[in-house]
Amino acid sequence: MVYPGSDTPIVGVHIEQVGDQYSLYLRRSDGELTVTHGADVPGGLCYPGDVLLHLLASGMSMEQAAYHVDELEPGFDAQAEVSRRSETDMAAWRMADHLRREQLKAQFRRDRHGEPEYAAGVDVTAG
């Protein structure tokens, strides 16, 4: 027997607050069999925005996800949350990309010119 997987439509959502986190259960169906999956999220779902992103990542439309999160926190602005998180993620990505480029440049200079590590700005006389 093959159970409905993550590629089957979500036909139901149950969200409950347990302590300071949310528990999320997605019910999926392939038309013949319905299965309920609990969300397994490292770090947990601490904020309504976390629940929103997990629903979106699970394949739910923005409108449906916003509806379910609005039940948790009436007036929650799903579009603003996605935009805010996207901008935060983009800044972190740009910084990581910049640092990686600098590492590659330094590695290229060392490989091309055979410069020892101290020539790349490391003071070997200290200590």
Contact map, one row per residue, 1 for C-alpha under 8 A:
1110000000000000000000000000000000000000000000000000000000000000000000000000000000000000000000000000000000000000000000000000000
1111000000000000000000000000000000000000000000000000000000000000000000000000000000000000000000000000000000000000000000000000000
1111100000000000000000000000000010100000000000000000000000000000000000000000000000000000000000000000000000000000000000000000000
0111111100000000000000000001110011100000000000000000000000000000000000000000000000000000000000000000000000000000000000000000000
0011111100000000000000000001000000000000000000000000000000000000000000000000000000000000000000000000000000000000000000000000000
0001111110000000000000000001000000000000000000000000000001000000000000000000000000000000000000000000000000000000000000000000000
0001111110000000000000000000000000000000000000000000000000000000000000000000000000000000000000000000000000000000000000000000000
0001111111000000000000000001110000000000000000000000000000000000000000000000000000000000000000000000000000000000000000000000000
0000011111100000000000000001110000000000000000000000000000000000000000000000000000000000000000000000000000000000000000000000000
0000000111111000000000000111100000000000000000000000000000110000000000000000000000000000000000000000000000000000000000000000000
0000000011111000000000000111100000000000000000000000000000000000000000000000000000000000000000000000000000000000000000000000000
0000000001111100000000000111000000000000000000000000000000000000000000000000000000000000000000000000000000000000000000000000000
0000000001111110000000011110000000000000000000000000000000000000000100000000000000000000000000000000000000000000000000000000000
0000000000011111000000011100000000000000000000000000000000000000000000000000000000000000000000000000000000000000000000000000000
0000000000001111100001111000000000000000000000000000000000000000000000010000000000000000000000000000000000000000000000000000000
0000000000000111110001110000000000000000000000000000000000000000000000000000000000000000000000000000000000000000000000000000000
0000000000000011111111100000000000000000000000000000000000000000000000000000000000000000000000000000000000000000000000000000000
0000000000000001111111100000000000000000000000000000000000000000000000000000000000000000000000000000000000000000000000000000000
0000000000000000111111000000000000000000000000000000000000000000000000000000000000000000000000000000000000000000000000000000000
0000000000000000111111000000000000000000000001000000000000000000000000000000000000000000000000000000000000000000000000000000000
0000000000000000111111100000000000000000000111100000000000000000000000000000000000000000000000000000000000000000000000000000000
0000000000000011111111110000000000000000000111100010000000000000000000000000000000000000000000000000000000000000000000000000000
0000000000000011110011111000000000000110000010000000000000000000000000000000000000000000000000000000000000000000000000000000000
0000000000001111000001111100000000000110000000000010000000000000000000000000000000000000000000000000000000000000000000000000000
0000000000001110000000111110000000011110000000000000000000000000000000000000000000000000000000000000000000000000000000000000000
0000000001111100000000011111000000011110000000000000000000000000000000000000000000000000000000000000000000000000000000000000000
0000000001111000000000001111100001111000000000000000000000000000000000000000000000000000000000000000000000000000000000000000000
0001110111110000000000000111110001111000000000000000000000000000000000000000000000000000000000000000000000000000000000000000000
0001000111100000000000000011111111100000000000000000000000000000000000000000000000000000000000000000000000000000000000000000000
0001000110000000000000000001111111000000000000000000000000000000000000000000000000000000000000000000000000000000000000000000000
0000000000000000000000000000111111000000000000000000000000000000000000000000000000000000000000000000000000000000000000000000000
0000000000000000000000000000111111000000000000000000000000000000000000000000000000000000000000000000000000000000000000000000000
0011000000000000000000000000111111100000000000000000000000000000000000000000000000000000000000000000000000000000000000000000000
0001000000000000000000000011111111110000000000000000000000000000000000000000000000000000000000000000000000000000000000000000000
0011000000000000000000000011100011111000000000000000000000000000000000000000000000000000000000000000000000000000000000000000000
0000000000000000000000001111000001111100000000000000000000000000000000000000000000000000000000000000000000000000000000000000000
0000000000000000000000001111000000111110000000000000000000000000000000000000000000000000000000000000000000000000000000000000000
0000000000000000000000111100000000011111000000000000000000000000000000000000000000000000000000000000000000000000000000000000000
0000000000000000000000111100000000001111100000000000000000000000000000000000000000000000000000000000000000000000000000000000000
0000000000000000000000000000000000000111110100000000000000000000000000000000000000000000000000000000000000000000000000000000000
0000000000000000000000000000000000000011111110000000000000000000000000000000000000000000000000000000000000000000000000000000000
0000000000000000000000000000000000000001111100000000000000000000000000000000000000000000000000000000000000000000000000000000000
0000000000000000000000000000000000000000111110000000000000000000000000000000000000000000000000000000000000000000000000000000000
0000000000000000000011000000000000000001111111000000000000000000000000000000000000000000000000000000000000000000000000000000000
0000000000000000000011100000000000000000101111110110000000000000000000000000000000000000000000000000000000000000000000000000000
0000000000000000000111000000000000000000000111110100000000000000000000000000000000000000000000000000000000000000000000000000000
0000000000000000000011000000000000000000000011111110000000000000000000000000000000000000000000000000000000000000000000000000000
0000000000000000000000000000000000000000000011111111000000000000000010011000000000000000000000000000000000000000000000000000000
0000000000000000000000000000000000000000000000111111100000000000000010000000010011000000000000000000000000000000000000000000000
0000000000000000000000000000000000000000000011111111110000000000000000000000000000000000000000000000000000000000000000000000000
0000000000000000000001010000000000000000000010111111111000000000000010000000000000000000000000000000000000000000000000000000000
0000000000000000000000000000000000000000000000011111111100000000110010000000010000000000000000000000000000000000000000000000000
0000000000000000000000000000000000000000000000001111111110000000000000000000000001000000000000000000000000000000000000000000000
0000000000000000000000000000000000000000000000000111111111000000000000000000000000000000000000000000000000000000000000000000000
0000000000000000000000000000000000000000000000000011111111110000100000000000000000000000000000000000000000000000000000000000000
0000000000000000000000000000000000000000000000000001111111111100100000000000000000000000000000000000000000000000000000000000000
0000000000000000000000000000000000000000000000000000111111110000000000000000000000000000000000000000000000000000000000000000000
0000010000000000000000000000000000000000000000000000011111110000000000000000000000000000000000000000000000000000000000000000000
0000000001000000000000000000000000000000000000000000001111111000000000000000000000000000000000000000000000000000000000000000000
0000000001000000000000000000000000000000000000000000001111111101100000000000000000000000000000000000000000000000000000000000000
0000000000000000000000000000000000000000000000000000000100111111100000000000000000000000000000000000000000000000000000000000000
0000000000000000000000000000000000000000000000000000000100011111110000000000010000000000000000000000000000000000000000000000000
0000000000000000000000000000000000000000000000000000000000001111111000000000000000000000000000000000000000000000000000000000000
0000000000000000000000000000000000000000000000000000000000011111111100000000000000000000000000000000000000000000000000000000000
0000000000000000000000000000000000000000000000000001001100011111111110000000000000000000000000000000000000000000000000000000000
0000000000000000000000000000000000000000000000000001000000000111111111000001110000000000000000000000000000000000000000000000000
0000000000000000000000000000000000000000000000000000000000000011111111100000000000000000000000000000000000000000000000000000000
0000000000001000000000000000000000000000000000000000000000000001111111110000000000000000000000000000000000000000000000000000000
0000000000000000000000000000000000000000000000011011000000000000111111111101010000000000000000000000000000000000000000000000000
0000000000000000000000000000000000000000000000000000000000000000011111111111000000000000000000000000000000000000000000000000000
0000000000000000000000000000000000000000000000000000000000000000001111111100000000000000000000000000000000000000000000000000000
0000000000000010000000000000000000000000000000010000000000000000000111111100000000000000000000000000000000000000000000000000000
0000000000000000000000000000000000000000000000010000000000000000000011111111000000000000000000000000000000000000000000000000000
0000000000000000000000000000000000000000000000000000000000000000000011111111000000000000000000000000000000000000000000000000000
0000000000000000000000000000000000000000000000000000000000000000000001001111100000000000000000000000000000000000000000000000000
0000000000000000000000000000000000000000000000000000000000000000010011001111110000000000000000000000000000000000000000000000000
0000000000000000000000000000000000000000000000000000000000000000010000000011111110000000000000000000000000000000000000000000000
0000000000000000000000000000000000000000000000001001000000000100010010000001111111000000000000000000000000000000000000000000000
0000000000000000000000000000000000000000000000000000000000000000000000000000111111100000000000000000000000000000000000000000000
0000000000000000000000000000000000000000000000000000000000000000000000000000111111110000000000000000000000000000000000000000000
0000000000000000000000000000000000000000000000001000000000000000000000000000111111111000000000000000000000000000000000000000000
0000000000000000000000000000000000000000000000001000100000000000000000000000011111111100000000000000000000000000000000000000000
0000000000000000000000000000000000000000000000000000000000000000000000000000001111111110000000000000000000000000000000000000000
0000000000000000000000000000000000000000000000000000000000000000000000000000000111111111000000000000000000000000000000000000000
0000000000000000000000000000000000000000000000000000000000000000000000000000000011111111100000000000000000000000000000000000000
0000000000000000000000000000000000000000000000000000000000000000000000000000000001111111110000000000000000000000000000000000000
0000000000000000000000000000000000000000000000000000000000000000000000000000000000111111111000000000000000000000000000000000000
0000000000000000000000000000000000000000000000000000000000000000000000000000000000011111111100000000000000000000000000000000000
0000000000000000000000000000000000000000000000000000000000000000000000000000000000001111111110000000000000000000000000000000000
0000000000000000000000000000000000000000000000000000000000000000000000000000000000000111111111000000000000000000000000000000000
0000000000000000000000000000000000000000000000000000000000000000000000000000000000000011111111100000000000000000000000000000000
0000000000000000000000000000000000000000000000000000000000000000000000000000000000000001111111110000000000000000000000000000000
0000000000000000000000000000000000000000000000000000000000000000000000000000000000000000111111111000000000000000000000000000000
0000000000000000000000000000000000000000000000000000000000000000000000000000000000000000011111111100000000000000000000000000000
0000000000000000000000000000000000000000000000000000000000000000000000000000000000000000001111111110000000000000000000000000000
0000000000000000000000000000000000000000000000000000000000000000000000000000000000000000000111111111000000000000000000000000000
0000000000000000000000000000000000000000000000000000000000000000000000000000000000000000000011111111100000000000000000000000000
0000000000000000000000000000000000000000000000000000000000000000000000000000000000000000000001111111110000000000000000000000000
0000000000000000000000000000000000000000000000000000000000000000000000000000000000000000000000111111111000000000000000000000000
0000000000000000000000000000000000000000000000000000000000000000000000000000000000000000000000011111111100000000000000000000000
0000000000000000000000000000000000000000000000000000000000000000000000000000000000000000000000001111111110000000000000000000000
0000000000000000000000000000000000000000000000000000000000000000000000000000000000000000000000000111111111000000000000000000000
0000000000000000000000000000000000000000000000000000000000000000000000000000000000000000000000000011111111100000000000000000000
0000000000000000000000000000000000000000000000000000000000000000000000000000000000000000000000000001111111110000000000000000000
0000000000000000000000000000000000000000000000000000000000000000000000000000000000000000000000000000111111111000000000000000000
0000000000000000000000000000000000000000000000000000000000000000000000000000000000000000000000000000011111111100000000010000000
0000000000000000000000000000000000000000000000000000000000000000000000000000000000000000000000000000001111111110000000000000000
0000000000000000000000000000000000000000000000000000000000000000000000000000000000000000000000000000000111111111000000000000000
0000000000000000000000000000000000000000000000000000000000000000000000000000000000000000000000000000000011111111111000000000000
0000000000000000000000000000000000000000000000000000000000000000000000000000000000000000000000000000000001111111111110010000000
0000000000000000000000000000000000000000000000000000000000000000000000000000000000000000000000000000000000111111111000000000000
0000000000000000000000000000000000000000000000000000000000000000000000000000000000000000000000000000000000011111111000000000000
0000000000000000000000000000000000000000000000000000000000000000000000000000000000000000000000000000000000001111111000000000000
0000000000000000000000000000000000000000000000000000000000000000000000000000000000000000000000000000000000001111111100000000000
0000000000000000000000000000000000000000000000000000000000000000000000000000000000000000000000000000000000001111111111110000000
0000000000000000000000000000000000000000000000000000000000000000000000000000000000000000000000000000000000000100011111110000000
0000000000000000000000000000000000000000000000000000000000000000000000000000000000000000000000000000000000000100001111111100000
0000000000000000000000000000000000000000000000000000000000000000000000000000000000000000000000000000000000000000001111111111000
0000000000000000000000000000000000000000000000000000000000000000000000000000000000000000000000000000000000000000001111111100000
0000000000000000000000000000000000000000000000000000000000000000000000000000000000000000000000000000000001000100001111111100000
0000000000000000000000000000000000000000000000000000000000000000000000000000000000000000000000000000000000000000000011111110000
0000000000000000000000000000000000000000000000000000000000000000000000000000000000000000000000000000000000000000000011111111000
0000000000000000000000000000000000000000000000000000000000000000000000000000000000000000000000000000000000000000000001001111110
0000000000000000000000000000000000000000000000000000000000000000000000000000000000000000000000000000000000000000000001000111111
0000000000000000000000000000000000000000000000000000000000000000000000000000000000000000000000000000000000000000000000000011111
0000000000000000000000000000000000000000000000000000000000000000000000000000000000000000000000000000000000000000000000000011111
0000000000000000000000000000000000000000000000000000000000000000000000000000000000000000000000000000000000000000000000000001111
